[in-house]
Structures are given as structure tokens and as C-alpha cells.
Amino acid sequence: MGKQLTPNFYHDRVCLNVLAGSHQNAKDIYQAAETYVVVGVLSKNYADLNSAIEDMAKYADEIDNALSVGLGAGDPNQSNMVSQIAKVIQPQHVNQVFTGAATSRALLGQEQTIVNALISPTGEVGKVKISTGPLSSNYPDAIVPVETAIAMLKDMGASSVKFFNMAGLKYREEYQVVAEACANCDFYLEPTGGIDLDNYTEILKIALTAGVKKIIPHIYSSIIDKTTGNTRPEDVKKLLEMTKQCL
């Protein structure tokens, strides 16, 4: 029997995304989330491709392949490395910049793995920044209607919008329109940046109310123990309980 390539979604709608600080932490997180999670491991933390592939393969084995291959704070320079890792590991989830989604999908060679693509708030409701790639991020912003961005991502084989950096609820109105566009365009949504135990429920409810089919909220630094670098499993449990209450 082959590995599971699709994440487990609670009530078929919500899957958490949190970072692992170690292999044991990844296993603890997976258990705390009752498997409704993809566990992020950042490509930026490795010196080279081979060491990343070797270590991430171990993570994948330990958590039933519920691995999210990460860039590292949305670093566009990690785009190619992420694609190369994904080709070998075949994880359940891949993080990409806007221009990297097509490469990841092509190298994966299958449609089940969720591949997101990073688009950013602009300060203008209904418009998003798509110039998030290694070269394009160094040029004047490319700003397009969110529906156009989603259509382009569908063209490239992506699964979802990664809306980053949301800075919590700073861009609430923009986020709501992005959520509505994802629902209308039958596309997944991954709210990211500044999400914590205080604002999580509201951020999730906005996406659920909009009718987004599948949501993968990223909750990172706010639930990481600064001393150990590990995500707190007890906070993951709290997030899952909040999710259950929303559904």
C-alpha cells in the first residue's frame, strides 16, 4: 500500500499547519492534532538538498507522510530546493511562492499533494501581490485581482492560496474577499502570518462562512516555545478543539 498523499481534514474542511522543532516534536504534534495536521519542516534549515531529503524522509515516515515542506518565512530563494525535495519525498503538502507552484506540481507528477502558492496583501481590497518569486520579488509589485491570481494558479496546477503575511487580522477586509474568491473559484485557502490562540477562531470562521472548501491555517511562532524551539503540543490540542467548535 502506497503512502497517503492527501492530508486529513477535520470534517473534510480544516487541516492545521504547524512547525516541528524536532522529530519527537513532530510525532507529539501529530498525536495532539489527532492526525488533522500537516507538520512543517523548513528547507532553509538545511545546508544542502541531500541532507534535507534524508532528514525529511525520516519525518515523513514518523508521521504517516503528514509533512509540509516549507520555504522558511516565505523565502523565494528556497523555491527550487522545495520543488526538488517534493519530487523525492512526495509529501502531503508543499509551500511555494507564486512562480514556483508549476515546477513543484510538475516534479511531483501527481495531483493529490496540496501545493500552495504565496500571494500577499496589498492594502487594496480585492487586489493581491503575485510577484513573490526569486526574481520577481526584487521588482515593482505585480498586483492583480484575486480572481485572476487564482485562475493563474489553477493554470499552474496549484491547489491553494497561501495568503501571507496577514499579520493576524490587520488585513481582515482583504482576507475576507480572498476567502470569498477562493470559495467562488473552488480553490483552497491557507491563511498565514500572525495567527495565534486569540485570533484563530475569527480567522477560521471568516473562511468557513465564506464557504471555502478546504482551509489550512498556518500557526507558527505564537505557539512555539522560545526556549526549546518546539511547537507546544498542548497548544495544538487547543487549536483542534477550537476547530471542532467552529464546525
C-alpha positions in Angstrom: 0.0 0.0 0.0 1.4 3.4 -1.0 1.9 6.4 1.2 -1.0 8.7 1.8 -0.6 11.9 -0.3 -3.6 13.8 0.8 -3.8 15.4 4.3 -6.5 14.5 6.8 -9.1 17.3 7.1 -11.3 17.6 10.2 -14.9 17.4 8.9 -13.3 17.3 5.5 -12.6 21.1 5.8 -9.8 22.1 8.1 -6.3 20.8 8.5 -3.8 22.6 10.8 -0.3 23.5 9.7 2.3 24.0 12.4 6.1 23.7 12.6 8.2 20.9 14.1 11.3 21.7 16.1 12.5 18.1 16.2 11.4 14.6 15.2 9.9 13.9 18.6 8.1 17.2 18.4 6.6 16.2 15.1 5.3 13.0 16.5 3.8 14.8 19.5 2.2 17.4 17.3 0.7 14.7 15.0 -0.8 12.9 18.0 -2.1 16.2 19.6 -3.9 17.1 16.4 -5.4 13.7 16.1 -3.8 13.4 12.6 -5.6 16.6 11.3 -2.4 18.4 10.6 0.5 18.8 8.2 3.8 19.3 10.1 6.0 22.0 8.6 9.8 21.4 8.2 11.7 24.2 6.6 14.1 23.7 3.7 16.0 26.8 4.8 17.3 24.9 7.9 19.4 22.5 5.8 22.8 23.1 4.4 22.1 21.3 1.1 19.5 19.3 -0.8 20.7 15.8 0.1 20.7 16.4 3.8 17.2 17.9 3.6 15.9 15.0 1.6 17.4 12.5 4.0 16.1 14.1 7.1 12.6 15.0 5.7 12.2 11.3 4.6 12.6 10.4 8.3 10.0 13.0 9.3 7.6 11.6 6.7 8.0 8.0 8.0 7.3 9.1 11.5 4.1 11.0 10.9 2.4 9.0 8.2 3.6 11.4 5.5 1.8 14.3 7.0 4.7 16.5 6.0 4.6 20.1 4.8 7.8 21.0 3.0 8.4 24.7 3.9 10.4 27.5 2.4 11.3 29.4 5.6 9.5 32.7 6.2 8.3 32.6 2.5 11.9 32.9 1.3 11.7 32.9 -2.5 15.3 31.7 -2.8 14.2 28.4 -1.4 11.7 27.8 -4.2 13.7 25.4 -6.3 15.0 23.5 -3.3 11.4 22.9 -2.1 10.5 21.5 -5.5 13.4 19.2 -5.6 12.7 17.9 -2.1 9.0 17.4 -3.0 9.9 15.4 -6.1 11.7 12.8 -4.0 9.7 12.8 -0.7 6.2 13.1 -2.2 4.8 14.8 0.9 1.2 15.7 1.6 1.8 19.4 1.4 4.2 21.8 -0.3 4.7 25.5 0.3 5.6 27.6 -2.7 6.0 31.2 -4.0 3.6 32.2 -6.7 6.0 31.4 -9.5 7.2 28.1 -8.1 3.9 26.2 -8.0 4.0 24.9 -11.5 7.6 23.5 -11.0 6.5 21.7 -7.8 3.4 20.2 -9.4 5.3 19.0 -12.5 8.1 17.4 -10.4 5.6 15.8 -8.1 4.0 14.1 -11.1 0.6 13.7 -9.4 -2.4 15.8 -8.3 -3.0 14.6 -4.8 -0.3 16.6 -2.9 -1.5 20.0 -1.9 0.7 22.7 -3.5 0.1 26.3 -2.2 1.3 29.5 -3.8 2.2 32.6 -1.9 0.3 35.8 -2.6 0.4 38.9 -0.4 -1.9 41.7 0.9 -1.6 45.0 -0.9 -3.7 47.4 1.2 -6.3 47.4 -1.6 -9.4 45.1 -1.1 -9.7 42.6 -4.0 -6.1 43.0 -5.2 -3.1 40.8 -4.3 0.6 40.8 -5.0 1.8 37.9 -7.0 5.4 38.9 -7.6 6.7 36.7 -4.8 9.3 34.6 -6.7 13.1 34.7 -6.5 13.5 37.3 -9.3 10.1 38.9 -9.4 10.2 39.9 -5.7 13.0 42.3 -6.5 11.0 44.3 -9.0 8.0 46.6 -8.7 5.0 44.8 -7.3 2.8 42.9 -9.7 -0.7 43.5 -8.4 -3.8 41.7 -9.9 -7.4 41.0 -8.9 -7.5 38.0 -6.6 -9.7 36.0 -9.0 -7.1 36.5 -11.7 -4.4 35.2 -9.3 -6.4 32.1 -8.5 -7.1 31.4 -12.2 -3.4 31.7 -12.9 -2.6 29.3 -10.1 -5.1 26.8 -11.4 -3.3 27.1 -14.8 -0.1 26.2 -13.0 -1.5 23.2 -11.1 -1.6 24.8 -7.6 -4.2 23.7 -5.1 -4.4 26.7 -2.8 -3.7 30.3 -2.0 -1.2 31.0 0.8 -2.2 34.5 2.0 0.9 35.8 3.7 1.7 37.9 5.6 -1.7 38.5 7.1 -0.3 40.0 10.3 -3.2 38.5 12.2 -6.4 40.5 11.4 -4.6 43.6 10.1 -5.9 42.9 6.6 -9.3 41.5 7.7 -11.3 43.0 4.8 -8.8 41.9 2.2 -8.7 38.4 3.7 -12.5 38.2 3.7 -12.6 39.0 -0.1 -9.8 36.5 -0.7 -11.8 33.8 1.2 -14.9 34.6 -0.9 -12.9 34.4 -4.1 -11.5 31.0 -3.1 -15.0 29.8 -2.4 -16.4 31.1 -5.6 -13.5 29.6 -7.6 -13.4 26.3 -5.9 -9.9 26.8 -4.5 -8.4 26.1 -1.1 -7.1 28.8 1.3 -4.2 28.9 3.7 -4.2 32.0 5.9 -0.7 32.6 7.2 1.1 35.2 9.4 0.4 36.4 12.9 -2.2 33.8 13.8 -2.4 32.9 17.5 -4.8 31.4 20.0 -6.6 34.7 20.4 -7.5 35.4 16.7 -7.5 31.8 15.3 -11.3 31.3 15.8 -12.2 34.5 14.0 -9.8 33.9 11.1 -11.1 30.4 10.7 -14.8 31.4 10.9 -14.3 34.0 8.1 -13.1 31.3 5.8 -15.8 28.8 6.8 -18.6 31.4 6.5 -17.3 32.4 3.0 -17.7 28.8 2.0 -14.1 27.8 1.4 -14.0 24.1 0.6 -10.7 23.3 2.4 -8.7 25.5 4.8 -5.2 25.0 6.1 -4.4 27.7 8.7 -0.7 28.2 9.5 0.0 28.8 13.2 3.7 29.2 13.7 5.7 31.4 16.1 2.9 32.1 18.5 2.8 28.5 19.7 6.5 27.8 19.6 8.4 27.5 22.9 11.1 30.1 22.6 13.5 28.1 24.8 13.2 24.7 23.0 12.2 25.8 19.6 9.4 23.2 19.7 5.7 23.8 19.0 3.7 23.2 22.1 1.5 20.1 21.7 -0.9 21.4 24.3 -1.5 24.5 22.1 -2.1 22.2 19.1 -4.7 20.4 21.1 -6.3 23.8 21.9 -6.4 24.7 18.2 -8.0 21.4 17.3 -10.7 22.0 20.0 -11.3 25.5 18.6 -11.7 24.0 15.2 -14.1 21.4 16.4 -16.2 24.1 18.0 -16.4 26.0 14.7 -17.6 23.0 12.7 
